[in-house]
Amino acid sequence: MAYGWRKDITVHELLDPLPALVTADPARGRARVARIQPLCERLVLHTDGKETNAARPRWWNALAGADPAALADLAATGLLSDRNGPNTILHGAREDLWRAWNGTADPVVATALRITLDTPLLQADAALLDRLARTIGPSTPDGVPQLLRIALSRADERQANRDSSSDGTRLADAQLVAELNAVAERVGAPQLTRLPEPSVTDESQPRRSAPIPAQSATAPTSPAAPSPAPSEPVGLIRVLRAWHLSPYEAGAPQHTLEQMRDLVGDGLLNLAARGQTDEATQVLRAIAGPFDFRDGPLLLRRLADKLRQNGHDALAAEAYALTWVRTRGQGGWLNFGGETALDALRTAAQLDRTLTHRVITEEAEAVVSAGRYGTHGITQALIFAFAQQAFAQQAFAQQAFGLPPNDSLDLAFALWDEAATVIESRAPRVHDSDDPQHPYRAPDNDNGTPVPGDLDHAFATAALAAVAHADREGKCRAMVATRSLVTLRPEATAPAMALALEQLSDPATMRPACPWERRTRPG
C-alpha cells in the first residue's frame, strides 16, 4: 500500500540521472524536472524523513542546471514572501544556481550573488574573482574593485574545526587561499590567511585501554601470493578466496592488487590459450559474484586491461562489463556503477556489443531477484548508460545496445517515465497540501535551449532574495550586493527589484546600513 515503508529512497533513481537527461535533451529534461517536483514534496510529508529529506534539495539542484531563471524566481518568491524565516532549502538552491552557472554569468552579478551565500569559501571562487579582476581597468567604476575586495574578505570568515584539521582539507584550503591571494595581489587587496595548524592536545590523541605490543620487524605487510599461477579454475578461485579473507592492512592493498592481477591474469591467459574460455569466464564471475570484496571492481578492470592487451577481446569485454556492473555508485550505496566506471562499459561495448548486452541483462536479473534493497541503483545506471551517447560526442549507446542514438535517448526517457509511474502510484497525492507551494512549470513551446531566460537577471534575482535572510549578517551581505548591482548593473537588476518589491513581506526589518558593510569599506 502507498507509504507503507518507513522510507522510500527509490526517488533518487529518478533524481540522480536527471542532469544527464537535461544535458542530452533540455526540453524533455525540464518536463521531467517539473513532473517529479510534487513527488519529492509528498515523500517528505508522508515518510519519517530519513533519506527522503534529501529529495527536495536534490530536486532544486536539478532545477538549477535545467532552468536557472525559474529557480531564481521561485526561490526569491518563497524567501521574500516569508521574510526572516529560516529556509535552508531555498538558500541552498541559490548556492546551487551559483555553482552551476557562475562561470557563464557576468562576473559582476556572479560575484554579487556569491557574497550573499552562507559558505565562506568555495572551489570556484578563485576562477570567478580572477575573471572579475581582469575586467578592472582605468575606466572601471570604483564599485567593481570594492566588490572584489568584499568577495575576497569572505574567505577569512571560514572557521577552523575538527573537519578542517585533516591533511587533505588543509592542503585544499592552502591551494585555494594561494589562488585567491594571487588575485588579491594583482588588485592590491589584503592577503588572506591560511587555516591554523591544529593544536596537539590530550583530547585529540586516541585513547588506549592497554599498551599495544610492538610488532616484529619481519611481520608480513601483505598476503603472500602463490607462484606460479594455478593451472585450473578451482585453483584460481581458491587464491581469490584466500585474498578475500586476508587481513586488510594499511599500505598493502595496492601492492596486493597488482600481485593478484599478475597471478590471476596469467592463469586466465593460460586457460584462454587452452581454449577453456568458459572456465576463464567462471573465474571472472567468481570475482564479481560470490566474494563481492572491496577491491573486486579494481581487480576486474586490471584483468580486463591485461586480457585486452593479449588479444582476448571477448574475455576482456566480459571483465569490463562486470567492472561497471560491480562498481558501487554514489559513494558505494548503489548497485551498478551509474556514472561511475562508464568508460569501462563503453570499452566493453566497443569490444563485443552482444556479449556486453548479455552480461548487463543477466546481472540486472540476478540483482532484482536477490531482494528489494539490492535493486537500488539499477534504474539510474541504465538511464545513464542510454543517455550517455548524447553528451559523449559518440554513439556509445548504439555500440552498447544496438540502437540508433535517437532511439537510445528515447529509451532512456522511457525508462525514467516508467520508473516515475511506478513510484508515483506507490506515493499518491492524498490532499491539496501535498502540492508544492511554489510549483515549477516548464517553459511553453520549449525550444531546447540550455538556458531559457536571462542568466544575469536570474543571478541578480537570487542575490536580492538574500535580503530575506533570517540573520543580520546575511542581511548585511545582501544589502551590499544590492547596492553593487543597482550601481553597476541596473539593467539586470531592474526586474529583480520589481519582483522583490512585489513579494517582500515585513519590510520594516530592513536596515539601511550594517556594521559589517562599514568594516569592509576602503580606509
C-alpha positions in Angstrom: 0.0 0.0 0.0 1.1 3.6 -0.5 3.6 4.9 2.0 3.7 1.5 3.6 7.5 1.7 4.1 9.3 3.8 6.7 11.2 5.4 3.9 11.3 5.3 0.1 14.7 6.2 -1.4 13.8 4.9 -4.8 13.0 8.6 -5.8 16.8 9.0 -6.1 16.7 6.6 -9.0 14.8 9.4 -10.8 16.7 12.4 -9.4 20.2 11.2 -9.9 20.1 10.8 -13.7 18.0 14.0 -14.3 21.1 16.2 -15.0 22.2 13.7 -17.7 18.8 13.7 -19.3 18.6 17.6 -19.2 22.1 17.8 -20.8 21.1 15.3 -23.6 17.7 16.9 -24.3 17.0 20.1 -22.3 13.3 20.5 -23.3 12.3 16.9 -22.4 14.6 17.1 -19.3 12.8 20.2 -18.0 9.5 18.5 -18.4 10.7 15.6 -16.2 12.0 18.1 -13.6 8.5 19.6 -13.4 6.9 16.2 -13.2 8.9 14.9 -10.3 8.6 18.0 -8.0 5.2 17.1 -6.4 6.6 13.6 -5.7 9.6 15.0 -3.9 7.3 17.1 -1.7 4.9 14.2 -0.9 7.5 11.8 0.1 8.9 14.1 2.8 5.4 14.7 4.1 4.3 11.1 4.3 7.5 9.3 5.5 9.7 9.7 8.5 12.2 11.9 6.5 15.2 9.6 6.8 17.0 9.9 3.5 13.8 11.2 1.8 14.5 14.6 3.3 17.3 14.9 0.7 14.8 14.7 -2.2 13.8 18.3 -2.0 17.2 19.9 -2.0 18.3 17.4 -4.7 15.4 18.5 -6.8 16.4 22.1 -6.5 19.9 21.1 -7.5 18.5 19.5 -10.7 16.4 22.6 -11.4 19.5 24.8 -11.1 21.0 23.0 -14.1 17.8 22.8 -16.1 16.2 26.2 -15.7 18.2 28.8 -13.7 15.8 31.7 -14.4 12.9 29.7 -13.0 14.9 28.7 -9.9 15.7 32.3 -9.2 12.1 33.4 -9.5 10.7 30.5 -7.4 13.4 30.8 -4.7 13.0 34.6 -4.5 9.3 34.4 -4.2 9.4 31.8 -1.5 12.1 33.6 0.5 10.7 37.2 0.2 7.1 36.2 1.0 8.4 34.6 4.2 11.0 37.2 5.2 13.1 36.4 8.2 12.1 32.8 8.3 14.8 30.2 8.2 14.8 28.3 4.9 17.9 26.3 4.3 16.5 24.6 1.2 15.8 27.8 -0.7 19.1 29.4 0.4 20.8 26.2 -0.7 19.0 26.5 -4.1 20.6 29.9 -4.5 24.0 28.3 -4.0 23.1 25.5 -6.4 22.4 28.2 -9.0 25.7 29.9 -8.4 27.7 26.6 -8.6 26.0 25.6 -11.8 26.4 28.8 -13.8 29.0 31.1 -12.1 31.4 30.5 -14.9 28.9 31.6 -17.5 27.2 34.6 -15.9 28.6 38.2 -16.0 31.3 38.3 -13.3 29.8 41.3 -11.6 26.4 39.7 -11.0 28.0 36.4 -10.2 30.2 38.0 -7.5 27.2 39.9 -6.1 25.4 36.6 -5.7 28.5 34.9 -4.3 28.8 37.3 -1.3 25.2 36.6 -0.3 25.9 32.8 0.1 26.5 31.3 3.5 29.5 29.2 2.6 32.6 31.4 3.1 34.9 29.6 0.7 34.0 27.6 -2.4 36.1 25.8 -5.0 35.2 28.1 -7.9 35.8 31.4 -6.0 39.3 31.9 -7.4 38.3 31.4 -11.1 35.3 33.8 -10.7 37.3 36.5 -8.9 40.1 36.2 -11.4 37.6 36.9 -14.2 36.3 39.9 -12.3 39.8 41.2 -11.7 40.5 41.0 -15.4 37.6 43.5 -16.1 39.2 46.2 -13.9 40.9 49.0 -15.9 41.5 52.7 -15.7 37.9 53.5 -16.7 36.3 50.8 -14.4 33.8 52.2 -11.8 35.1 52.1 -8.2 32.4 49.7 -7.3 34.0 46.8 -9.1 37.3 46.7 -7.2 35.3 47.3 -4.0 33.0 44.3 -4.8 36.1 42.3 -5.5 37.6 43.2 -2.1 34.4 42.3 -0.3 34.3 38.9 -2.0 37.9 38.2 -1.1 37.2 39.0 2.5 34.6 36.3 2.7 37.3 33.6 2.7 38.6 34.9 6.0 35.3 34.1 7.6 35.7 30.4 7.4 36.3 28.7 10.7 38.8 26.1 11.8 37.0 23.0 13.1 37.6 19.3 13.6 36.9 18.5 9.9 39.5 21.2 8.8 42.3 19.6 10.7 42.8 16.7 8.3 45.7 16.9 5.9 43.6 16.8 2.8 41.4 19.6 3.9 44.3 21.8 5.0 46.1 21.2 1.7 43.0 22.0 -0.3 42.4 25.2 1.8 46.1 26.2 1.2 45.7 25.8 -2.5 42.5 27.8 -2.7 44.0 30.6 -0.5 47.1 30.7 -2.7 44.9 31.2 -5.8 42.9 33.9 -4.1 46.0 35.7 -2.8 47.3 35.8 -6.4 44.1 37.7 -7.4 44.4 39.9 -4.3 48.0 40.8 -5.1 47.0 41.8 -8.6 44.4 44.3 -7.4 46.3 45.4 -4.3 43.9 43.8 -1.8 45.0 42.4 1.6 46.3 38.9 1.7 44.2 36.0 3.1 45.4 33.8 5.9 45.5 30.0 5.9 43.8 27.8 8.4 45.8 27.5 11.6 47.6 24.3 12.3 45.6 22.0 14.7 46.9 22.1 18.2 48.1 18.8 19.8 46.1 18.2 22.9 45.4 15.2 25.1 41.8 15.1 23.8 43.0 14.9 20.2 45.1 11.8 20.9 43.5 8.3 20.6 42.7 6.7 23.9 44.1 3.2 24.6 42.9 0.9 27.2 46.1 -1.1 27.2 49.5 -0.8 25.6 49.8 -2.2 22.1 52.7 -4.6 21.8 55.3 -3.7 19.1 55.1 -5.9 16.0 58.1 -7.8 14.8 60.1 -6.2 12.0 59.7 -9.4 10.0 55.9 -9.4 10.1 54.4 -9.7 6.7 52.8 -6.5 5.4 50.7 -8.1 2.7 49.3 -11.6 1.9 51.8 -13.7 0.0 50.7 -14.7 -3.5 51.4 -18.2 -4.7 53.6 -18.7 -7.7 53.3 -19.9 -10.4 49.7 -19.3 -11.3 47.3 -22.2 -10.7 46.5 -24.0 -13.9 42.9 -24.9 -13.2 39.8 -22.6 -12.3 39.4 -24.2 -8.9 43.0 -23.2 -8.0 42.4 -19.6 -9.1 39.2 -19.4 -7.1 41.0 -20.7 -4.0 43.6 -18.0 -4.5 40.8 -15.4 -4.7 39.1 -16.7 -1.6 42.4 -16.6 0.3 42.9 -13.0 -0.8 39.4 -12.1 0.2 39.9 -13.5 3.7 43.4 -12.0 4.2 43.8 -9.0 6.6 43.3 -5.6 5.1 46.4 -3.7 6.2 47.5 -0.1 5.7 49.8 0.2 2.7 49.2 -3.3 1.5 46.2 -3.1 -0.8 47.8 -1.6 -3.9 50.8 -3.9 -3.8 48.5 -6.9 -3.3 46.1 -5.8 -6.1 49.0 -5.7 -8.6 50.2 -9.0 -7.3 46.8 -10.6 -7.8 46.4 -9.0 -11.3 49.6 -10.8 -12.4 48.7 -14.1 -10.8 45.1 -14.4 -11.8 45.8 -12.7 -15.1 48.4 -15.3 -16.0 46.0 -18.0 -15.0 43.3 -16.6 -17.2 45.7 -16.3 -20.1 46.7 -20.0 -19.7 43.0 -21.0 -19.7 42.3 -18.9 -22.8 45.3 -20.4 -24.6 44.0 -23.9 -24.0 40.6 -22.9 -25.3 38.9 -23.0 -21.9 37.1 -19.7 -22.2 34.1 -20.9 -20.3 36.3 -21.7 -17.3 38.0 -18.3 -17.6 34.6 -16.6 -17.6 33.7 -18.7 -14.5 36.7 -17.2 -12.7 35.7 -13.6 -13.7 32.2 -14.2 -12.5 33.6 -15.5 -9.2 35.4 -12.2 -8.7 32.2 -10.3 -9.5 29.8 -12.6 -7.6 30.3 -14.8 -4.6 33.1 -12.9 -2.9 31.9 -9.3 -3.5 35.0 -7.9 -1.9 36.1 -4.3 -1.8 38.8 -4.4 -4.5 36.8 -6.7 -6.8 36.0 -3.9 -9.4 39.6 -2.7 -9.4 40.9 -6.2 -10.0 38.4 -6.8 -12.8 39.5 -3.6 -14.6 43.1 -4.6 -14.4 42.4 -8.1 -15.6 40.4 -6.6 -18.4 43.3 -4.4 -19.5 45.6 -7.4 -19.4 43.3 -9.6 -21.4 42.8 -6.9 -24.0 46.5 -6.3 -24.3 46.9 -10.0 -25.1 44.2 -10.1 -27.7 41.5 -11.9 -25.8 38.7 -9.4 -26.6 35.7 -11.5 -25.6 37.1 -12.2 -22.1 38.2 -8.5 -21.8 34.7 -7.4 -22.8 33.2 -9.6 -20.1 35.6 -8.2 -17.5 35.0 -4.6 -18.5 31.2 -5.1 -18.4 31.5 -6.7 -14.9 33.6 -3.8 -13.8 30.8 -1.4 -14.5 28.2 -3.7 -13.0 30.1 -4.3 -9.8 31.3 -0.8 -9.2 29.2 0.8 -6.4 27.7 4.1 -7.5 27.1 7.2 -5.5 29.8 6.6 -3.0 29.1 2.9 -2.6 25.5 2.6 -1.6 24.1 1.8 -5.1 24.3 -1.3 -7.2 25.7 -0.9 -10.7 28.1 1.9 -11.5 25.8 4.5 -13.0 28.0 7.4 -14.0 30.9 5.7 -12.2 33.1 3.5 -14.5 31.0 4.2 -17.6 34.3 4.2 -19.5 34.6 0.5 -18.7 31.1 -0.2 -20.1 32.0 1.9 -23.2 35.1 -0.2 -23.8 33.2 -3.4 -23.3 30.7 -2.4 -25.9 33.4 -1.5 -28.4 35.0 -5.0 -28.0 31.8 -7.1 -28.1 28.4 -5.4 -28.1 26.3 -8.6 -28.0 28.3 -10.0 -25.0 28.1 -6.7 -23.2 24.3 -6.7 -23.6 24.0 -10.2 -22.3 26.2 -9.5 -19.2 24.2 -6.5 -18.2 20.9 -8.3 -18.7 22.0 -11.3 -16.7 23.4 -9.2 -13.9 20.3 -7.0 -13.7 18.1 -10.0 -13.4 20.3 -11.5 -10.8 20.3 -8.4 -8.6 16.5 -7.9 -9.0 15.8 -11.4 -7.9 18.1 -11.1 -4.9 15.8 -8.8 -2.9 14.3 -5.3 -2.5 17.3 -3.4 -1.2 19.7 -4.9 -3.7 17.9 -3.2 -6.6 18.9 0.3 -5.7 20.9 1.8 -8.5 19.9 -0.4 -11.4 17.4 2.0 -12.9 19.5 5.1 -12.7 22.5 3.1 -14.1 20.6 2.0 -17.2 19.3 5.5 -17.8 22.8 6.9 -17.5 24.0 4.3 -20.0 21.4 5.0 -22.6 21.7 8.8 -22.2 25.5 8.9 -22.2 25.8 9.0 -26.0 24.0 12.3 -26.2 26.8 14.3 -24.5 29.8 12.0 -25.1 30.1 13.1 -28.8 30.0 9.5 -29.9 27.3 6.9 -30.4 28.2 4.9 -27.3 24.6 3.7 -26.7 24.4 2.4 -30.3 27.5 0.4 -29.8 26.4 -0.9 -26.5 22.8 -1.8 -27.2 22.4 -1.9 -30.9 20.1 1.2 -31.1 20.4 4.4 -33.2 21.4 7.4 -31.0 17.9 9.0 -31.0 16.2 5.7 -30.2 18.6 5.2 -27.4 17.8 8.6 -25.9 14.1 7.9 -26.3 14.6 4.6 -24.4 16.4 6.5 -21.6 13.4 8.8 -21.2 11.0 5.9 -21.4 12.9 4.1 -18.6 12.7 7.2 -16.5 9.0 7.6 -17.2 8.2 4.0 -16.3 10.1 4.2 -13.1 8.3 7.5 -12.2 4.9 5.9 -12.9 5.7 3.1 -10.5 6.9 5.3 -7.7 4.0 7.8 -8.1 1.5 5.0 -7.8 3.1 4.0 -4.6 3.1 7.5 -3.3 -0.1 9.1 -4.4 -1.4 12.6 -3.8 -3.9 12.5 -0.9 -4.6 16.2 -0.2 -4.1 19.6 -1.6 -1.4 20.2 1.0 0.7 17.6 -0.8 1.2 20.1 -3.7 4.3 22.3 -3.9 3.9 25.8 -2.5 5.7 27.2 -5.5 5.2 24.8 -8.4 7.6 24.7 -11.3 6.2 24.7 -14.8 8.5 24.0 -17.8 8.5 26.8 -20.4 5.8 26.7 -23.0 7.0 25.8 -26.5 10.4 24.9 -25.1 12.9 25.2 -28.0 15.5 23.2 -26.1 17.9 26.0 -25.3 20.2 25.1 -22.4 19.4 28.4 -20.5 15.8 29.6 -21.1 15.6 33.2 -19.9 18.3 35.7 -19.0 21.0 34.3 -16.8 22.2 37.7 -15.4 18.6 38.5 -14.4 18.4 35.2 -12.6 21.6 35.9 -10.7 20.5 39.4 -9.7 17.1 38.0 -8.6 18.8 35.3 -6.4 21.1 37.9 -4.9 18.3 40.3 -4.0 16.4 37.4 -2.4 19.0 37.2 0.3 17.5 40.3 2.0 15.0 37.8 3.4 17.8 36.1 5.3 17.0 35.3 8.9 20.2 36.6 10.5 21.7 40.1 10.5 24.9 39.0 8.9 23.1 37.6 5.9 21.0 40.8 5.5 24.1 42.9 5.6 25.8 40.9 2.8 22.5 41.1 0.8 22.4 44.9 1.2 26.0 45.3 0.0 25.2 43.0 -3.1 22.1 45.0 -3.8 23.9 48.3 -3.8 26.6 46.9 -6.1 24.0 45.6 -8.5 21.9 48.7 -8.7 25.1 50.8 -9.3 27.0 48.6 -11.7 24.3 46.5 -13.5 21.0 48.4 -13.3 19.5 46.7 -16.4 19.9 43.2 -15.0 18.7 44.4 -11.5 15.5 46.2 -12.5 13.4 43.1 -13.0 14.8 41.6 -9.8 14.0 44.7 -7.9 10.4 44.7 -9.2 9.9 41.1 -8.0 11.5 41.9 -4.6 9.2 44.9 -4.0 6.2 42.9 -5.1 6.9 39.9 -2.9 8.7 41.4 0.1 7.0 40.9 3.5 7.8 42.7 6.7 9.9 45.5 5.1 10.3 47.2 8.5 13.1 44.8 9.4 15.4 46.0 6.6 18.4 48.1 7.8 19.9 50.9 5.7 23.4 50.3 6.9 25.3 47.4 8.6 28.4 47.3 10.8 29.7 44.6 8.5 29.4 46.9 5.5 31.3 49.7 7.2 34.1 47.4 8.2 34.7 46.4 4.6 34.8 50.0 3.1 38.2 51.2 2.0 40.0 53.1 4.7 
